[in-house]
Amino acid sequence: QVQLVESGGGLVQAGGSLRLSCTASGIAFSRYAVGWYRQAPGNQRELVAIVSSGGDTRYTDSVKGRFTISRDNAKNTVALQMNSLKPEDTAVYYCNAKYDYLNRAYDYWGQGTQVTVSS
């Protein structure tokens, strides 16, 4: 059974920091690209940051220089360090693991963790 479990969300004041973690089980974690997405009320889910199986990273423009994504394959974990948080970062944050192999897409989501940034 595949599980992605997020943790680390919460309430923080603007300018503060949070560290989200996503721990996977039931998959060959090192083969997967893992991303953090977020969805605010009334908005579509958007990609925040992603780390490839090879360790390459990519960020949406609004978080560049503030957020850092990293992975630890030994622990099946991907972290998202969020600094200088802004009220507009408020959303439910989701972890996603994706792997394409032999024309089949393996795509898994966590349950989400709430991040609220107060002004």
Order of alpha helices (4+ residues) and beta strands (2+ residues): beta-beta-beta-beta-beta-beta-beta-beta-beta-beta-beta
